[in-house]
Amino acid sequence: MNDMLAREVLAAAGLPGDAELLALGENAVFAVGDLVVKVGRDAVRHPELRERADREVAVAHWLADAGVPAVRAAEPAARLVEGHPVTLWHRLPEAVRPAGPEDLARLLTLVHALPAPDGFVLPRRELLGGVERWLRLAGDAIDPADAVYLRGRRDGFAAAAAALVPHLPPGPIHGDALPRNVHVGPDGPVLVDLETFSADLREHDLVVLALSRDRYGLAPEAYDAFTATYGWDVRAWEGCAVLRGARETASCAWVSQHAPTNPKALAEFRRRVASLRDDDPTVRWYPF
């Protein structure tokens, strides 16, 4: 997704094309008055993106009905504009402080207590499902041998994850459980970025912060606060290494899609691949 194309989609949707850009990644995110507008990638080429946008809106309404603090959708369904999914959200008030691991843990306990929703089906957490698309977007910007290596890791970890025996009862999960996906406003913390909501092993949500501790520099005491608030440390589970390896593979491939236009992304991709090839879990990764 690029800024110019996203603004053309905004204009076609009858929204201001000069709106303030808040974020540019998998989606382009704009502030439009009291609303936030998310413009997705081309759903004609990637039809699953339309389905994902529709499901994200359905998840928001489901969480509202269940009383779980989360960002609220401003329309009942996603729009399809110029082939791109567009969703509208109520803009959250300014944050009063950064979100911490304890905030995330408290929200996860609420999500993990929920039964499956009525009216729609949450998919499995296809953590590795985007690997092929991201590598194709990377194209010739990355070493073909690295792409082959990551595809092999994807296949191996997908098979291993399918055989895991969970410690927690499976059910609804956020899917990308990081403090950055929590917004702390005047009324307390709320979940944001609901597009990865799934029905799968609850351990998926807990491995994310364990990996943040090991790879991204999260302080050990911050991780300990997370596990104390949630009530369990996923590292005690024998399947933790499998889900960690799957997430590392996906995170490495995700960065690759930015390599053609961003030298910093290419450097970070190469750092991550090298650490995986060397089986060195101590190499620091940097958020991108």
matplotlib code that plots the C-alpha trace (Angstrom):
import matplotlib.pyplot as plt

x = [0.0, 1.3, 0.2, -0.9, -3.0, -4.6, -5.6, -7.2, -9.3, -10.3, -11.4, -13.4, -15.1, -16.2, -13.7, -11.1, -8.1, -5.9, -6.6, -3.9, -1.9, -1.5, 0.2, 1.3, 1.9, -0.4, -3.1, -3.0, -4.6, -6.0, -7.7, -10.8, -12.5, -13.8, -13.1, -10.2, -10.2, -8.3, -7.6, -6.4, -4.4, -6.0, -8.7, -9.1, -5.6, -5.9, -9.6, -8.8, -8.2, -11.9, -12.9, -10.4, -11.8, -15.4, -14.4, -12.5, -15.7, -17.7, -15.2, -15.5, -19.3, -19.0, -16.5, -18.8, -21.7, -19.5, -18.3, -14.6, -12.8, -11.8, -11.9, -15.4, -16.4, -18.4, -20.2, -21.8, -19.4, -16.4, -16.8, -15.1, -13.9, -11.9, -11.1, -9.8, -11.5, -12.2, -13.3, -14.4, -13.7, -14.5, -11.4, -10.0, -9.2, -5.6, -3.6, -2.9, 0.1, 1.9, 0.4, 2.3, 2.5, 0.1, -2.6, -2.2, -2.4, -5.7, -7.3, -6.1, -7.7, -11.1, -10.6, -9.5, -12.6, -14.9, -16.8, -16.9, -19.0, -22.4, -23.1, -19.7, -16.7, -13.3, -10.6, -7.5, -4.5, -2.7, 0.5, 2.5, -0.2, 1.2, 4.8, 4.3, 2.7, 5.4, 8.2, 6.6, 6.3, 10.0, 10.9, 14.4, 15.3, 16.2, 18.5, 16.5, 18.2, 16.8, 13.3, 13.8, 15.1, 12.1, 9.6, 11.2, 11.0, 7.4, 6.5, 8.4, 6.9, 3.4, 3.5, 5.0, 2.3, -0.5, 0.7, 0.9, -1.0, -2.1, -1.9, -4.8, -8.2, -8.3, -10.7, -10.8, -7.4, -6.2, -3.5, -1.0, -0.9, 1.6, 1.3, 1.4, -2.1, -3.4, -4.5, -4.8, -7.3, -9.0, -11.3, -8.5, -6.9, -8.7, -7.6, -6.9, -6.0, -8.5, -7.8, -5.8, -8.6, -8.8, -9.9, -6.9, -4.4, -4.5, -0.7, -0.4, -1.2, 1.3, 4.3, 4.3, 5.5, 7.9, 9.5, 9.6, 11.6, 14.1, 14.4, 13.1, 14.6, 11.5, 12.9, 12.7, 10.9, 8.3, 7.8, 7.5, 4.8, 2.9, 3.0, 2.1, -1.0, -2.0, -1.3, 0.9, 4.2, 4.0, 7.7, 6.9, 5.0, 6.9, 5.2, 6.5, 9.6, 7.4, 5.1, 8.1, 9.9, 6.7, 6.4, 10.0, 9.6, 6.6, 8.1, 11.2, 9.1, 6.9, 9.9, 11.0, 8.0, 9.4, 12.9, 12.4, 11.9, 13.5, 17.2, 16.6, 14.1, 16.5, 19.2, 16.8, 15.6, 19.2, 19.9, 16.9, 17.6, 21.2, 20.3, 17.8, 20.4, 23.0, 20.4, 21.4, 18.4, 20.5, 20.7, 18.6, 15.8, 14.4, 10.7, 9.9]
y = [0.0, 3.5, 6.9, 8.2, 5.2, 5.1, 8.8, 8.1, 5.4, 7.8, 10.3, 7.6, 6.8, 10.4, 11.1, 13.9, 12.9, 15.3, 13.4, 13.0, 9.8, 8.0, 4.8, 3.1, -0.7, -3.5, -0.8, 2.9, 4.5, 8.1, 10.4, 12.0, 14.2, 11.9, 8.8, 6.7, 5.1, 2.0, 1.4, -2.1, -3.5, -4.6, -7.1, -8.1, -9.6, -10.7, -11.6, -12.8, -9.1, -8.2, -11.2, -10.1, -6.5, -7.7, -10.0, -7.3, -5.2, -8.2, -8.8, -5.2, -5.4, -8.8, -7.4, -4.4, -6.7, -8.8, -5.7, -6.1, -2.7, -2.4, 0.0, 0.4, 0.2, 3.1, 1.1, -2.3, -3.7, -3.0, -1.0, -2.1, 1.0, 0.8, -2.8, -1.9, -2.8, 0.4, 0.3, 3.2, 3.4, 5.7, 7.7, 7.0, 9.9, 10.9, 8.3, 9.3, 7.0, 4.3, 0.8, -1.7, -5.5, -5.6, -3.7, -6.2, -9.2, -7.9, -7.5, -11.0, -12.5, -11.0, -12.2, -15.7, -16.1, -15.5, -18.3, -18.5, -15.7, -16.2, -15.2, -15.5, -17.9, -17.0, -18.6, -20.5, -18.3, -18.6, -17.1, -18.3, -17.7, -14.4, -15.6, -16.4, -13.1, -11.1, -13.0, -12.4, -8.7, -8.7, -10.1, -9.7, -7.3, -10.3, -13.2, -16.0, -18.5, -16.6, -16.9, -20.7, -21.0, -19.2, -21.2, -24.4, -23.0, -22.1, -25.6, -27.2, -25.1, -25.3, -29.1, -29.0, -26.4, -28.6, -31.4, -29.3, -30.3, -27.1, -26.3, -23.8, -24.5, -23.2, -20.4, -16.8, -14.9, -11.5, -13.0, -10.1, -9.5, -6.7, -3.5, -1.5, -2.9, -1.5, 2.1, 3.6, 6.5, 8.3, 5.3, 2.8, 0.4, -0.9, -3.3, -2.1, -3.7, -6.5, -8.0, -11.0, -12.2, -16.0, -19.1, -21.2, -22.0, -19.3, -19.8, -17.9, -14.7, -15.4, -16.4, -12.9, -11.2, -14.1, -13.4, -9.7, -10.4, -12.6, -10.7, -7.2, -6.0, -6.1, -5.9, -9.2, -7.4, -6.1, -9.7, -10.9, -8.3, -9.7, -13.3, -12.4, -10.5, -13.2, -15.9, -18.2, -18.2, -19.8, -20.6, -23.4, -25.1, -27.6, -26.2, -22.7, -23.2, -24.3, -21.2, -19.0, -20.4, -20.0, -16.4, -15.6, -17.0, -14.9, -11.8, -12.2, -12.6, -9.7, -7.3, -8.6, -7.0, -3.5, -4.4, -3.2, 0.4, 0.7, 0.0, -0.2, -2.9, -4.9, -4.6, -5.7, -8.6, -9.7, -9.5, -11.6, -14.3, -14.6, -15.1, -17.8, -19.5, -19.4, -20.6, -17.7, -16.6, -13.9, -11.6, -8.5, -7.7, -4.2, -3.4, -2.1]
z = [0.0, -0.9, 0.3, -3.1, -4.0, -0.6, -1.0, -4.4, -2.7, 0.1, -2.5, -4.4, -1.1, -0.7, 2.1, 2.1, 0.1, 2.2, 5.4, 8.0, 7.5, 10.8, 9.7, 6.5, 6.4, 5.6, 5.6, 5.1, 8.2, 8.1, 10.6, 9.2, 11.8, 14.6, 12.5, 11.6, 8.1, 7.1, 3.5, 2.6, -0.2, -3.6, -2.7, -6.4, -6.4, -2.8, -2.2, 1.4, 2.3, 1.8, 3.9, 6.6, 6.6, 7.0, 9.8, 11.6, 11.7, 12.8, 15.6, 16.8, 17.1, 18.9, 21.4, 22.0, 22.7, 25.1, 26.9, 26.0, 25.8, 22.1, 19.2, 17.9, 14.2, 12.8, 10.1, 10.1, 7.4, 5.3, 2.0, -1.2, -3.0, -6.2, -5.3, -1.9, 1.5, 3.5, 7.1, 9.3, 13.1, 15.9, 16.7, 20.2, 22.6, 23.1, 25.1, 28.7, 28.9, 26.9, 27.2, 29.3, 29.4, 32.4, 30.3, 27.6, 30.0, 31.5, 28.1, 27.0, 30.1, 29.0, 25.4, 26.4, 28.6, 25.6, 23.9, 20.1, 18.6, 17.2, 13.6, 12.1, 12.3, 13.5, 11.4, 12.6, 13.3, 10.0, 11.4, 8.4, 5.8, 4.6, 4.1, 0.4, -0.3, 1.5, -0.2, -3.6, -2.8, -1.9, -5.3, -6.5, -3.6, -1.4, -2.0, -3.6, -1.3, 1.7, 0.2, -0.3, 3.3, 4.7, 2.7, 4.1, 7.7, 7.0, 6.0, 8.8, 11.5, 10.0, 10.3, 13.9, 15.0, 13.7, 16.1, 19.3, 22.4, 24.1, 27.8, 27.7, 26.2, 22.6, 21.7, 20.6, 20.5, 19.4, 17.2, 17.5, 21.2, 21.7, 23.9, 20.7, 20.0, 23.2, 23.6, 27.0, 27.0, 29.9, 30.4, 30.5, 28.0, 24.9, 22.2, 18.7, 15.4, 15.5, 12.0, 13.3, 15.7, 15.4, 17.1, 17.9, 20.7, 23.3, 23.6, 20.3, 22.2, 24.9, 22.8, 21.2, 24.3, 25.1, 21.8, 22.5, 25.6, 23.8, 20.4, 20.7, 24.0, 26.3, 29.8, 31.8, 34.6, 32.1, 30.9, 34.4, 35.1, 32.1, 33.2, 36.8, 35.6, 33.2, 35.6, 33.5, 31.7, 28.2, 28.3, 30.7, 27.9, 25.7, 22.6, 23.1, 20.9, 18.0, 18.1, 18.7, 15.6, 13.5, 14.6, 13.9, 10.4, 9.8, 11.2, 9.0, 5.9, 6.8, 6.8, 3.4, 1.6, 2.4, 1.1, -2.5, -1.5, 2.0, 2.6, 6.4, 5.8, 3.7, 6.3, 9.1, 6.9, 6.4, 10.1, 10.9, 8.3, 9.3, 13.0, 12.0, 9.7, 12.5, 15.1, 17.3, 19.5, 21.1, 18.0, 18.7, 16.2, 15.7, 15.2, 11.8]

ax = plt.figure().add_subplot(projection="3d")
ax.plot(x, y, z, "-o")
ax.set_aspect("equal")
plt.show()
